[in-house]
Amino acid sequence: MLSKMARIQLIVFVVVGLVALVYVGAKYARLDRLAGFGQYTVTASMPSSGGIFTNAEVTYRGVPVGRVGQLSLTDDGVDVALELDSGGPE
């Protein structure tokens, strides 16, 4: 039989472990991106698409900073929605 103090410590350990596991899993699965947190959208107007496609990686000086969102055809070319991470390089 566990003492009352050992039982409390075990419960605290399990709760902290579960919270840590959920946090790491959410970061790994990038659930913040699915919920729309930690990113912002910039629209770039381009005269031609040049092979760009939805969900392509956006890089700045070789560092990944986001993904390509929706592509919209216009009379002047293509409007590209860039979904950039807030924590990217400045």
PDB file of N, CA, C and O in Angstrom, chain B, residues numbered from 101:
ATOM      1  N   MET B 101       0.844  -1.185   0.000  1.00  0.00           N
ATOM      2  CA  MET B 101       0.000   0.000   0.000  1.00  0.00           C
ATOM      3  C   MET B 101       0.883   1.240   0.000  1.00  0.00           C
ATOM      4  O   MET B 101       1.841   1.332   0.768  1.00  0.00           O
ATOM      5  N   LEU B 102       0.560   2.176  -0.853  1.00  0.00           N
ATOM      6  CA  LEU B 102       1.312   3.413  -0.949  1.00  0.00           C
ATOM      7  C   LEU B 102       0.853   4.404   0.114  1.00  0.00           C
ATOM      8  O   LEU B 102      -0.325   4.479   0.460  1.00  0.00           O
ATOM      9  N   SER B 103       1.818   5.155   0.614  1.00  0.00           N
ATOM     10  CA  SER B 103       1.456   6.198   1.574  1.00  0.00           C
ATOM     11  C   SER B 103       0.757   7.336   0.828  1.00  0.00           C
ATOM     12  O   SER B 103       0.785   7.396  -0.401  1.00  0.00           O
ATOM     13  N   LYS B 104       0.141   8.223   1.578  1.00  0.00           N
ATOM     14  CA  LYS B 104      -0.587   9.331   0.978  1.00  0.00           C
ATOM     15  C   LYS B 104       0.359  10.236   0.181  1.00  0.00           C
ATOM     16  O   LYS B 104       0.009  10.687  -0.909  1.00  0.00           O
ATOM     17  N   MET B 105       1.542  10.500   0.714  1.00  0.00           N
ATOM     18  CA  MET B 105       2.515  11.360   0.041  1.00  0.00           C
ATOM     19  C   MET B 105       3.009  10.713  -1.253  1.00  0.00           C
ATOM     20  O   MET B 105       3.149  11.400  -2.265  1.00  0.00           O
ATOM     21  N   ALA B 106       3.272   9.424  -1.239  1.00  0.00           N
ATOM     22  CA  ALA B 106       3.724   8.726  -2.441  1.00  0.00           C
ATOM     23  C   ALA B 106       2.632   8.727  -3.509  1.00  0.00           C
ATOM     24  O   ALA B 106       2.931   8.855  -4.697  1.00  0.00           O
ATOM     25  N   ARG B 107       1.396   8.588  -3.108  1.00  0.00           N
ATOM     26  CA  ARG B 107       0.275   8.607  -4.045  1.00  0.00           C
ATOM     27  C   ARG B 107       0.140   9.985  -4.704  1.00  0.00           C
ATOM     28  O   ARG B 107      -0.090  10.075  -5.910  1.00  0.00           O
ATOM     29  N   ILE B 108       0.281  11.053  -3.918  1.00  0.00           N
ATOM     30  CA  ILE B 108       0.209  12.416  -4.454  1.00  0.00           C
ATOM     31  C   ILE B 108       1.351  12.652  -5.436  1.00  0.00           C
ATOM     32  O   ILE B 108       1.141  13.224  -6.506  1.00  0.00           O
ATOM     33  N   GLN B 109       2.555  12.218  -5.082  1.00  0.00           N
ATOM     34  CA  GLN B 109       3.700  12.380  -5.976  1.00  0.00           C
ATOM     35  C   GLN B 109       3.490  11.617  -7.284  1.00  0.00           C
ATOM     36  O   GLN B 109       3.831  12.114  -8.357  1.00  0.00           O
ATOM     37  N   LEU B 110       2.938  10.429  -7.193  1.00  0.00           N
ATOM     38  CA  LEU B 110       2.669   9.632  -8.385  1.00  0.00           C
ATOM     39  C   LEU B 110       1.641  10.315  -9.288  1.00  0.00           C
ATOM     40  O   LEU B 110       1.808  10.346 -10.507  1.00  0.00           O
ATOM     41  N   ILE B 111       0.592  10.856  -8.698  1.00  0.00           N
ATOM     42  CA  ILE B 111      -0.436  11.554  -9.477  1.00  0.00           C
ATOM     43  C   ILE B 111       0.153  12.787 -10.158  1.00  0.00           C
ATOM     44  O   ILE B 111      -0.109  13.030 -11.336  1.00  0.00           O
ATOM     45  N   VAL B 112       0.952  13.570  -9.420  1.00  0.00           N
ATOM     46  CA  VAL B 112       1.580  14.763  -9.991  1.00  0.00           C
ATOM     47  C   VAL B 112       2.516  14.363 -11.128  1.00  0.00           C
ATOM     48  O   VAL B 112       2.526  15.012 -12.174  1.00  0.00           O
ATOM     49  N   PHE B 113       3.292  13.317 -10.939  1.00  0.00           N
ATOM     50  CA  PHE B 113       4.209  12.847 -11.974  1.00  0.00           C
ATOM     51  C   PHE B 113       3.456  12.433 -13.233  1.00  0.00           C
ATOM     52  O   PHE B 113       3.871  12.774 -14.341  1.00  0.00           O
ATOM     53  N   VAL B 114       2.365  11.710 -13.077  1.00  0.00           N
ATOM     54  CA  VAL B 114       1.578  11.255 -14.222  1.00  0.00           C
ATOM     55  C   VAL B 114       0.949  12.447 -14.948  1.00  0.00           C
ATOM     56  O   VAL B 114       0.959  12.493 -16.178  1.00  0.00           O
ATOM     57  N   VAL B 115       0.404  13.407 -14.205  1.00  0.00           N
ATOM     58  CA  VAL B 115      -0.227  14.576 -14.825  1.00  0.00           C
ATOM     59  C   VAL B 115       0.806  15.403 -15.589  1.00  0.00           C
ATOM     60  O   VAL B 115       0.560  15.799 -16.728  1.00  0.00           O
ATOM     61  N   VAL B 116       1.960  15.666 -14.973  1.00  0.00           N
ATOM     62  CA  VAL B 116       3.012  16.434 -15.642  1.00  0.00           C
ATOM     63  C   VAL B 116       3.514  15.682 -16.876  1.00  0.00           C
ATOM     64  O   VAL B 116       3.760  16.293 -17.917  1.00  0.00           O
ATOM     65  N   GLY B 117       3.664  14.384 -16.767  1.00  0.00           N
ATOM     66  CA  GLY B 117       4.095  13.580 -17.909  1.00  0.00           C
ATOM     67  C   GLY B 117       3.097  13.618 -19.055  1.00  0.00           C
ATOM     68  O   GLY B 117       3.494  13.728 -20.215  1.00  0.00           O
ATOM     69  N   LEU B 118       1.810  13.530 -18.748  1.00  0.00           N
ATOM     70  CA  LEU B 118       0.788  13.593 -19.793  1.00  0.00           C
ATOM     71  C   LEU B 118       0.749  14.964 -20.463  1.00  0.00           C
ATOM     72  O   LEU B 118       0.621  15.060 -21.684  1.00  0.00           O
ATOM     73  N   VAL B 119       0.860  16.020 -19.665  1.00  0.00           N
ATOM     74  CA  VAL B 119       0.877  17.375 -20.235  1.00  0.00           C
ATOM     75  C   VAL B 119       2.087  17.537 -21.156  1.00  0.00           C
ATOM     76  O   VAL B 119       1.963  18.085 -22.251  1.00  0.00           O
ATOM     77  N   ALA B 120       3.244  17.067 -20.722  1.00  0.00           N
ATOM     78  CA  ALA B 120       4.451  17.164 -21.546  1.00  0.00           C
ATOM     79  C   ALA B 120       4.298  16.347 -22.829  1.00  0.00           C
ATOM     80  O   ALA B 120       4.708  16.801 -23.897  1.00  0.00           O
ATOM     81  N   LEU B 121       3.726  15.173 -22.740  1.00  0.00           N
ATOM     82  CA  LEU B 121       3.527  14.326 -23.912  1.00  0.00           C
ATOM     83  C   LEU B 121       2.574  14.975 -24.914  1.00  0.00           C
ATOM     84  O   LEU B 121       2.829  14.948 -26.117  1.00  0.00           O
ATOM     85  N   VAL B 122       1.487  15.553 -24.431  1.00  0.00           N
ATOM     86  CA  VAL B 122       0.539  16.232 -25.315  1.00  0.00           C
ATOM     87  C   VAL B 122       1.200  17.445 -25.972  1.00  0.00           C
ATOM     88  O   VAL B 122       0.997  17.684 -27.162  1.00  0.00           O
ATOM     89  N   TYR B 123       1.983  18.210 -25.217  1.00  0.00           N
ATOM     90  CA  TYR B 123       2.665  19.390 -25.757  1.00  0.00           C
ATOM     91  C   TYR B 123       3.654  18.995 -26.856  1.00  0.00           C
ATOM     92  O   TYR B 123       3.662  19.596 -27.930  1.00  0.00           O
ATOM     93  N   VAL B 124       4.473  18.000 -26.593  1.00  0.00           N
ATOM     94  CA  VAL B 124       5.465  17.559 -27.584  1.00  0.00           C
ATOM     95  C   VAL B 124       4.764  16.991 -28.816  1.00  0.00           C
ATOM     96  O   VAL B 124       5.188  17.249 -29.943  1.00  0.00           O
ATOM     97  N   GLY B 125       3.707  16.229 -28.614  1.00  0.00           N
ATOM     98  CA  GLY B 125       2.960  15.682 -29.746  1.00  0.00           C
ATOM     99  C   GLY B 125       2.323  16.764 -30.598  1.00  0.00           C
ATOM    100  O   GLY B 125       2.326  16.671 -31.826  1.00  0.00           O
ATOM    101  N   ALA B 126       1.777  17.789 -29.958  1.00  0.00           N
ATOM    102  CA  ALA B 126       1.160  18.895 -30.698  1.00  0.00           C
ATOM    103  C   ALA B 126       2.210  19.681 -31.474  1.00  0.00           C
ATOM    104  O   ALA B 126       1.956  20.095 -32.606  1.00  0.00           O
ATOM    105  N   LYS B 127       3.380  19.892 -30.886  1.00  0.00           N
ATOM    106  CA  LYS B 127       4.449  20.598 -31.593  1.00  0.00           C
ATOM    107  C   LYS B 127       4.947  19.765 -32.775  1.00  0.00           C
ATOM    108  O   LYS B 127       5.191  20.303 -33.855  1.00  0.00           O
ATOM    109  N   TYR B 128       5.095  18.470 -32.575  1.00  0.00           N
ATOM    110  CA  TYR B 128       5.570  17.591 -33.640  1.00  0.00           C
ATOM    111  C   TYR B 128       4.571  17.550 -34.801  1.00  0.00           C
ATOM    112  O   TYR B 128       4.963  17.587 -35.967  1.00  0.00           O
ATOM    113  N   ALA B 129       3.289  17.475 -34.473  1.00  0.00           N
ATOM    114  CA  ALA B 129       2.246  17.413 -35.501  1.00  0.00           C
ATOM    115  C   ALA B 129       1.899  18.786 -36.056  1.00  0.00           C
ATOM    116  O   ALA B 129       1.095  18.898 -36.982  1.00  0.00           O
ATOM    117  N   ARG B 130       2.499  19.828 -35.499  1.00  0.00           N
ATOM    118  CA  ARG B 130       2.265  21.214 -35.922  1.00  0.00           C
ATOM    119  C   ARG B 130       0.790  21.569 -35.874  1.00  0.00           C
ATOM    120  O   ARG B 130       0.247  22.146 -36.816  1.00  0.00           O
ATOM    121  N   LEU B 131       0.144  21.219 -34.765  1.00  0.00           N
ATOM    122  CA  LEU B 131      -1.268  21.528 -34.602  1.00  0.00           C
ATOM    123  C   LEU B 131      -1.510  23.024 -34.508  1.00  0.00           C
ATOM    124  O   LEU B 131      -2.602  23.493 -34.827  1.00  0.00           O
ATOM    125  N   ASP B 132      -0.498  23.790 -34.070  1.00  0.00           N
ATOM    126  CA  ASP B 132      -0.653  25.239 -34.028  1.00  0.00           C
ATOM    127  C   ASP B 132      -0.883  25.794 -35.430  1.00  0.00           C
ATOM    128  O   ASP B 132      -1.633  26.755 -35.602  1.00  0.00           O
ATOM    129  N   ARG B 133      -0.248  25.203 -36.420  1.00  0.00           N
ATOM    130  CA  ARG B 133      -0.428  25.636 -37.809  1.00  0.00           C
ATOM    131  C   ARG B 133      -1.844  25.326 -38.280  1.00  0.00           C
ATOM    132  O   ARG B 133      -2.457  26.141 -38.969  1.00  0.00           O
ATOM    133  N   LEU B 134      -2.372  24.153 -37.917  1.00  0.00           N
ATOM    134  CA  LEU B 134      -3.726  23.795 -38.320  1.00  0.00           C
ATOM    135  C   LEU B 134      -4.754  24.716 -37.689  1.00  0.00           C
ATOM    136  O   LEU B 134      -5.782  25.013 -38.298  1.00  0.00           O
ATOM    137  N   ALA B 135      -4.480  25.173 -36.460  1.00  0.00           N
ATOM    138  CA  ALA B 135      -5.402  26.069 -35.765  1.00  0.00           C
ATOM    139  C   ALA B 135      -5.213  27.517 -36.194  1.00  0.00           C
ATOM    140  O   ALA B 135      -6.051  28.362 -35.878  1.00  0.00           O
ATOM    141  N   GLY B 136      -4.129  27.824 -36.909  1.00  0.00           N
ATOM    142  CA  GLY B 136      -3.901  29.180 -37.389  1.00  0.00           C
ATOM    143  C   GLY B 136      -3.090  30.045 -36.454  1.00  0.00           C
ATOM    144  O   GLY B 136      -2.959  31.245 -36.699  1.00  0.00           O
ATOM    145  N   PHE B 137      -2.540  29.486 -35.393  1.00  0.00           N
ATOM    146  CA  PHE B 137      -1.719  30.251 -34.462  1.00  0.00           C
ATOM    147  C   PHE B 137      -0.271  30.254 -34.936  1.00  0.00           C
ATOM    148  O   PHE B 137       0.192  29.288 -35.543  1.00  0.00           O
ATOM    149  N   GLY B 138       0.439  31.336 -34.659  1.00  0.00           N
ATOM    150  CA  GLY B 138       1.859  31.386 -34.958  1.00  0.00           C
ATOM    151  C   GLY B 138       2.197  31.606 -36.420  1.00  0.00           C
ATOM    152  O   GLY B 138       3.318  31.332 -36.846  1.00  0.00           O
ATOM    153  N   GLN B 139       1.241  32.098 -37.192  1.00  0.00           N
ATOM    154  CA  GLN B 139       1.520  32.361 -38.595  1.00  0.00           C
ATOM    155  C   GLN B 139       0.682  33.539 -39.070  1.00  0.00           C
ATOM    156  O   GLN B 139      -0.304  33.913 -38.437  1.00  0.00           O
ATOM    157  N   TYR B 140       1.084  34.107 -40.177  1.00  0.00           N
ATOM    158  CA  TYR B 140       0.306  35.165 -40.807  1.00  0.00           C
ATOM    159  C   TYR B 140       0.382  34.984 -42.316  1.00  0.00           C
ATOM    160  O   TYR B 140       1.287  34.326 -42.827  1.00  0.00           O
ATOM    161  N   THR B 141      -0.568  35.569 -43.016  1.00  0.00           N
ATOM    162  CA  THR B 141      -0.664  35.388 -44.461  1.00  0.00           C
ATOM    163  C   THR B 141      -0.289  36.677 -45.185  1.00  0.00           C
ATOM    164  O   THR B 141      -0.757  37.762 -44.839  1.00  0.00           O
ATOM    165  N   VAL B 142       0.556  36.537 -46.185  1.00  0.00           N
ATOM    166  CA  VAL B 142       0.966  37.642 -47.049  1.00  0.00           C
ATOM    167  C   VAL B 142       0.586  37.260 -48.474  1.00  0.00           C
ATOM    168  O   VAL B 142       0.818  36.128 -48.899  1.00  0.00           O
ATOM    169  N   THR B 143       0.001  38.202 -49.213  1.00  0.00           N
ATOM    170  CA  THR B 143      -0.360  37.939 -50.602  1.00  0.00           C
ATOM    171  C   THR B 143       0.650  38.607 -51.526  1.00  0.00           C
ATOM    172  O   THR B 143       0.884  39.813 -51.446  1.00  0.00           O
ATOM    173  N   ALA B 144       1.242  37.806 -52.401  1.00  0.00           N
ATOM    174  CA  ALA B 144       2.213  38.307 -53.377  1.00  0.00           C
ATOM    175  C   ALA B 144       1.593  38.223 -54.770  1.00  0.00           C
ATOM    176  O   ALA B 144       1.064  37.183 -55.162  1.00  0.00           O
ATOM    177  N   SER B 145       1.663  39.325 -55.509  1.00  0.00           N
ATOM    178  CA  SER B 145       1.167  39.350 -56.894  1.00  0.00           C
ATOM    179  C   SER B 145       2.344  39.123 -57.832  1.00  0.00           C
ATOM    180  O   SER B 145       3.339  39.847 -57.784  1.00  0.00           O
ATOM    181  N   MET B 146       2.221  38.106 -58.689  1.00  0.00           N
ATOM    182  CA  MET B 146       3.310  37.752 -59.601  1.00  0.00           C
ATOM    183  C   MET B 146       2.799  37.747 -61.036  1.00  0.00           C
ATOM    184  O   MET B 146       1.668  37.330 -61.286  1.00  0.00           O
ATOM    185  N   PRO B 147       3.618  38.207 -61.984  1.00  0.00           N
ATOM    186  CA  PRO B 147       3.187  38.203 -63.386  1.00  0.00           C
ATOM    187  C   PRO B 147       3.076  36.791 -63.971  1.00  0.00           C
ATOM    188  O   PRO B 147       2.289  36.564 -64.890  1.00  0.00           O
ATOM    189  N   SER B 148       3.861  35.843 -63.444  1.00  0.00           N
ATOM    190  CA  SER B 148       3.768  34.448 -63.886  1.00  0.00           C
ATOM    191  C   SER B 148       4.061  33.550 -62.692  1.00  0.00           C
ATOM    192  O   SER B 148       4.724  33.957 -61.738  1.00  0.00           O
ATOM    193  N   SER B 149       3.556  32.324 -62.760  1.00  0.00           N
ATOM    194  CA  SER B 149       3.672  31.435 -61.603  1.00  0.00           C
ATOM    195  C   SER B 149       5.026  30.752 -61.514  1.00  0.00           C
ATOM    196  O   SER B 149       5.505  30.510 -60.407  1.00  0.00           O
ATOM    197  N   GLY B 150       5.648  30.439 -62.609  1.00  0.00           N
ATOM    198  CA  GLY B 150       6.971  29.827 -62.594  1.00  0.00           C
ATOM    199  C   GLY B 150       7.023  28.468 -61.926  1.00  0.00           C
ATOM    200  O   GLY B 150       8.060  28.104 -61.371  1.00  0.00           O
ATOM    201  N   GLY B 151       5.941  27.707 -61.959  1.00  0.00           N
ATOM    202  CA  GLY B 151       5.936  26.367 -61.385  1.00  0.00           C
ATOM    203  C   GLY B 151       5.592  26.316 -59.912  1.00  0.00           C
ATOM    204  O   GLY B 151       5.769  25.274 -59.282  1.00  0.00           O
ATOM    205  N   ILE B 152       5.108  27.404 -59.345  1.00  0.00           N
ATOM    206  CA  ILE B 152       4.734  27.409 -57.928  1.00  0.00           C
ATOM    207  C   ILE B 152       3.480  26.561 -57.739  1.00  0.00           C
ATOM    208  O   ILE B 152       2.632  26.496 -58.629  1.00  0.00           O
ATOM    209  N   PHE B 153       3.361  25.919 -56.590  1.00  0.00           N
ATOM    210  CA  PHE B 153       2.204  25.079 -56.321  1.00  0.00           C
ATOM    211  C   PHE B 153       1.804  25.183 -54.851  1.00  0.00           C
ATOM    212  O   PHE B 153       2.617  25.548 -54.002  1.00  0.00           O
ATOM    213  N   THR B 154       0.561  24.864 -54.564  1.00  0.00           N
ATOM    214  CA  THR B 154       0.029  24.924 -53.207  1.00  0.00           C
ATOM    215  C   THR B 154       0.795  23.975 -52.294  1.00  0.00           C
ATOM    216  O   THR B 154       1.139  22.860 -52.688  1.00  0.00           O
ATOM    217  N   ASN B 155       1.054  24.423 -51.086  1.00  0.00           N
ATOM    218  CA  ASN B 155       1.747  23.679 -50.035  1.00  0.00           C
ATOM    219  C   ASN B 155       3.249  23.551 -50.288  1.00  0.00           C
ATOM    220  O   ASN B 155       3.922  22.777 -49.606  1.00  0.00           O
ATOM    221  N   ALA B 156       3.784  24.293 -51.253  1.00  0.00           N
ATOM    222  CA  ALA B 156       5.233  24.308 -51.471  1.00  0.00           C
ATOM    223  C   ALA B 156       5.897  25.063 -50.321  1.00  0.00           C
ATOM    224  O   ALA B 156       5.284  25.938 -49.709  1.00  0.00           O
ATOM    225  N   GLU B 157       7.132  24.724 -50.036  1.00  0.00           N
ATOM    226  CA  GLU B 157       7.865  25.369 -48.952  1.00  0.00           C
ATOM    227  C   GLU B 157       8.319  26.767 -49.378  1.00  0.00           C
ATOM    228  O   GLU B 157       8.814  26.954 -50.490  1.00  0.00           O
ATOM    229  N   VAL B 158       8.145  27.745 -48.484  1.00  0.00           N
ATOM    230  CA  VAL B 158       8.630  29.105 -48.723  1.00  0.00           C
ATOM    231  C   VAL B 158       9.920  29.257 -47.937  1.00  0.00           C
ATOM    232  O   VAL B 158       9.954  28.977 -46.738  1.00  0.00           O
ATOM    233  N   THR B 159      10.987  29.702 -48.605  1.00  0.00           N
ATOM    234  CA  THR B 159      12.268  29.881 -47.924  1.00  0.00           C
ATOM    235  C   THR B 159      12.731  31.325 -48.044  1.00  0.00           C
ATOM    236  O   THR B 159      12.381  32.030 -48.990  1.00  0.00           O
ATOM    237  N   TYR B 160      13.517  31.749 -47.074  1.00  0.00           N
ATOM    238  CA  TYR B 160      14.159  33.062 -47.084  1.00  0.00           C
ATOM    239  C   TYR B 160      15.634  32.824 -46.829  1.00  0.00           C
ATOM    240  O   TYR B 160      16.016  32.414 -45.733  1.00  0.00           O
ATOM    241  N   ARG B 161      16.461  33.075 -47.821  1.00  0.00           N
ATOM    242  CA  ARG B 161      17.899  32.817 -47.750  1.00  0.00           C
ATOM    243  C   ARG B 161      18.196  31.365 -47.369  1.00  0.00           C
ATOM    244  O   ARG B 161      19.127  31.090 -46.611  1.00  0.00           O
ATOM    245  N   GLY B 162      17.406  30.456 -47.894  1.00  0.00           N
ATOM    246  CA  GLY B 162      17.618  29.034 -47.665  1.00  0.00           C
ATOM    247  C   GLY B 162      17.000  28.477 -46.400  1.00  0.00           C
ATOM    248  O   GLY B 162      17.092  27.276 -46.145  1.00  0.00           O
ATOM    249  N   VAL B 163      16.363  29.337 -45.592  1.00  0.00           N
ATOM    250  CA  VAL B 163      15.746  28.901 -44.336  1.00  0.00           C
ATOM    251  C   VAL B 163      14.236  28.795 -44.550  1.00  0.00           C
ATOM    252  O   VAL B 163      13.621  29.752 -45.020  1.00  0.00           O
ATOM    253  N   PRO B 164      13.618  27.644 -44.213  1.00  0.00           N
ATOM    254  CA  PRO B 164      12.167  27.516 -44.372  1.00  0.00           C
ATOM    255  C   PRO B 164      11.431  28.495 -43.448  1.00  0.00           C
ATOM    256  O   PRO B 164      11.699  28.546 -42.248  1.00  0.00           O
ATOM    257  N   VAL B 165      10.501  29.269 -44.023  1.00  0.00           N
ATOM    258  CA  VAL B 165       9.753  30.252 -43.237  1.00  0.00           C
ATOM    259  C   VAL B 165       8.247  30.087 -43.374  1.00  0.00           C
ATOM    260  O   VAL B 165       7.496  30.829 -42.740  1.00  0.00           O
ATOM    261  N   GLY B 166       7.783  29.144 -44.174  1.00  0.00           N
ATOM    262  CA  GLY B 166       6.346  28.958 -44.318  1.00  0.00           C
ATOM    263  C   GLY B 166       5.999  28.073 -45.495  1.00  0.00           C
ATOM    264  O   GLY B 166       6.836  27.339 -46.021  1.00  0.00           O
ATOM    265  N   ARG B 167       4.736  28.162 -45.895  1.00  0.00           N
ATOM    266  CA  ARG B 167       4.210  27.353 -46.994  1.00  0.00           C
ATOM    267  C   ARG B 167       3.384  28.228 -47.932  1.00  0.00           C
ATOM    268  O   ARG B 167       2.888  29.284 -47.539  1.00  0.00           O
ATOM    269  N   VAL B 168       3.246  27.777 -49.167  1.00  0.00           N
ATOM    270  CA  VAL B 168       2.390  28.453 -50.138  1.00  0.00           C
ATOM    271  C   VAL B 168       0.953  28.045 -49.862  1.00  0.00           C
ATOM    272  O   VAL B 168       0.648  26.860 -49.728  1.00  0.00           O
ATOM    273  N   GLY B 169       0.077  29.032 -49.778  1.00  0.00           N
ATOM    274  CA  GLY B 169      -1.343  28.773 -49.551  1.00  0.00           C
ATOM    275  C   GLY B 169      -2.096  28.732 -50.871  1.00  0.00           C
ATOM    276  O   GLY B 169      -1.712  28.026 -51.803  1.00  0.00           O
ATOM    277  N   GLN B 170      -3.168  29.499 -50.929  1.00  0.00           N
ATOM    278  CA  GLN B 170      -4.049  29.502 -52.088  1.00  0.00           C
ATOM    279  C   GLN B 170      -3.443  30.283 -53.251  1.00  0.00           C
ATOM    280  O   GLN B 170      -2.809  31.320 -53.055  1.00  0.00           O
ATOM    281  N   LEU B 171      -3.645  29.775 -54.454  1.00  0.00           N
ATOM    282  CA  LEU B 171      -3.232  30.452 -55.686  1.00  0.00           C
ATOM    283  C   LEU B 171      -4.481  30.965 -56.394  1.00  0.00           C
ATOM    284  O   LEU B 171      -5.460  30.235 -56.547  1.00  0.00           O
ATOM    285  N   SER B 172      -4.440  32.230 -56.826  1.00  0.00           N
ATOM    286  CA  SER B 172      -5.587  32.821 -57.517  1.00  0.00           C
ATOM    287  C   SER B 172      -5.126  33.455 -58.820  1.00  0.00           C
ATOM    288  O   SER B 172      -4.203  34.269 -58.830  1.00  0.00           O
ATOM    289  N   LEU B 173      -5.767  33.083 -59.914  1.00  0.00           N
ATOM    290  CA  LEU B 173      -5.460  33.689 -61.207  1.00  0.00           C
ATOM    291  C   LEU B 173      -6.112  35.065 -61.290  1.00  0.00           C
ATOM    292  O   LEU B 173      -7.262  35.242 -60.888  1.00  0.00           O
ATOM    293  N   THR B 174      -5.373  36.032 -61.810  1.00  0.00           N
ATOM    294  CA  THR B 174      -5.888  37.382 -62.023  1.00  0.00           C
ATOM    295  C   THR B 174      -5.631  37.772 -63.474  1.00  0.00           C
ATOM    296  O   THR B 174      -5.000  37.028 -64.225  1.00  0.00           O
ATOM    297  N   ASP B 175      -6.124  38.942 -63.859  1.00  0.00           N
ATOM    298  CA  ASP B 175      -5.880  39.425 -65.220  1.00  0.00           C
ATOM    299  C   ASP B 175      -4.406  39.741 -65.447  1.00  0.00           C
ATOM    300  O   ASP B 175      -3.912  39.650 -66.571  1.00  0.00           O
ATOM    301  N   ASP B 176      -3.698  40.115 -64.366  1.00  0.00           N
ATOM    302  CA  ASP B 176      -2.286  40.500 -64.473  1.00  0.00           C
ATOM    303  C   ASP B 176      -1.315  39.361 -64.182  1.00  0.00           C
ATOM    304  O   ASP B 176      -0.109  39.537 -64.354  1.00  0.00           O
ATOM    305  N   GLY B 177      -1.795  38.208 -63.751  1.00  0.00           N
ATOM    306  CA  GLY B 177      -0.904  37.099 -63.417  1.00  0.00           C
ATOM    307  C   GLY B 177      -1.504  36.192 -62.357  1.00  0.00           C
ATOM    308  O   GLY B 177      -2.592  35.644 -62.537  1.00  0.00           O
ATOM    309  N   VAL B 178      -0.785  36.038 -61.247  1.00  0.00           N
ATOM    310  CA  VAL B 178      -1.188  35.129 -60.178  1.00  0.00           C
ATOM    311  C   VAL B 178      -1.028  35.828 -58.834  1.00  0.00           C
ATOM    312  O   VAL B 178      -0.009  36.471 -58.582  1.00  0.00           O
ATOM    313  N   ASP B 179      -2.039  35.703 -57.969  1.00  0.00           N
ATOM    314  CA  ASP B 179      -1.916  36.133 -56.579  1.00  0.00           C
ATOM    315  C   ASP B 179      -1.622  34.892 -55.746  1.00  0.00           C
ATOM    316  O   ASP B 179      -2.357  33.906 -55.812  1.00  0.00           O
ATOM    317  N   VAL B 180      -0.551  34.940 -54.965  1.00  0.00           N
ATOM    318  CA  VAL B 180      -0.109  33.801 -54.171  1.00  0.00           C
ATOM    319  C   VAL B 180      -0.217  34.164 -52.697  1.00  0.00           C
ATOM    320  O   VAL B 180       0.363  35.156 -52.254  1.00  0.00           O
ATOM    321  N   ALA B 181      -0.962  33.362 -51.936  1.00  0.00           N
ATOM    322  CA  ALA B 181      -1.060  33.562 -50.493  1.00  0.00           C
ATOM    323  C   ALA B 181       0.080  32.792 -49.835  1.00  0.00           C
ATOM    324  O   ALA B 181       0.151  31.569 -49.948  1.00  0.00           O
ATOM    325  N   LEU B 182       0.968  33.502 -49.150  1.00  0.00           N
ATOM    326  CA  LEU B 182       2.094  32.883 -48.449  1.00  0.00           C
ATOM    327  C   LEU B 182       1.767  32.824 -46.965  1.00  0.00           C
ATOM    328  O   LEU B 182       1.547  33.861 -46.339  1.00  0.00           O
ATOM    329  N   GLU B 183       1.733  31.628 -46.397  1.00  0.00           N
ATOM    330  CA  GLU B 183       1.453  31.437 -44.974  1.00  0.00           C
ATOM    331  C   GLU B 183       2.787  31.335 -44.251  1.00  0.00           C
ATOM    332  O   GLU B 183       3.411  30.274 -44.231  1.00  0.00           O
ATOM    333  N   LEU B 184       3.220  32.442 -43.658  1.00  0.00           N
ATOM    334  CA  LEU B 184       4.539  32.537 -43.041  1.00  0.00           C
ATOM    335  C   LEU B 184       4.463  32.305 -41.545  1.00  0.00           C
ATOM    336  O   LEU B 184       3.513  32.733 -40.889  1.00  0.00           O
ATOM    337  N   ASP B 185       5.475  31.621 -41.001  1.00  0.00           N
ATOM    338  CA  ASP B 185       5.562  31.388 -39.563  1.00  0.00           C
ATOM    339  C   ASP B 185       5.992  32.674 -38.868  1.00  0.00           C
ATOM    340  O   ASP B 185       6.863  33.389 -39.362  1.00  0.00           O
ATOM    341  N   SER B 186       5.383  32.966 -37.724  1.00  0.00           N
ATOM    342  CA  SER B 186       5.726  34.182 -36.981  1.00  0.00           C
ATOM    343  C   SER B 186       7.140  34.134 -36.432  1.00  0.00           C
ATOM    344  O   SER B 186       7.775  35.180 -36.296  1.00  0.00           O
ATOM    345  N   GLY B 187       7.648  32.968 -36.115  1.00  0.00           N
ATOM    346  CA  GLY B 187       8.970  32.845 -35.512  1.00  0.00           C
ATOM    347  C   GLY B 187      10.101  32.711 -36.507  1.00  0.00           C
ATOM    348  O   GLY B 187      11.196  32.294 -36.130  1.00  0.00           O
ATOM    349  N   GLY B 188       9.874  33.049 -37.760  1.00  0.00           N
ATOM    350  CA  GLY B 188      10.902  32.907 -38.786  1.00  0.00           C
ATOM    351  C   GLY B 188      11.990  33.949 -38.660  1.00  0.00           C
ATOM    352  O   GLY B 188      11.900  34.846 -37.822  1.00  0.00           O
ATOM    353  N   PRO B 189      13.025  33.839 -39.489  1.00  0.00           N
ATOM    354  CA  PRO B 189      14.121  34.811 -39.443  1.00  0.00           C
ATOM    355  C   PRO B 189      13.643  36.198 -39.844  1.00  0.00           C
ATOM    356  O   PRO B 189      12.710  36.348 -40.632  1.00  0.00           O
ATOM    357  N   GLU B 190      14.296  37.202 -39.291  1.00  0.00           N
ATOM    358  CA  GLU B 190      13.901  38.589 -39.561  1.00  0.00           C
ATOM    359  C   GLU B 190      14.845  39.240 -40.534  1.00  0.00           C
ATOM    360  O   GLU B 190      14.668  40.409 -40.878  1.00  0.00           O
TER     361      GLU B 190
END
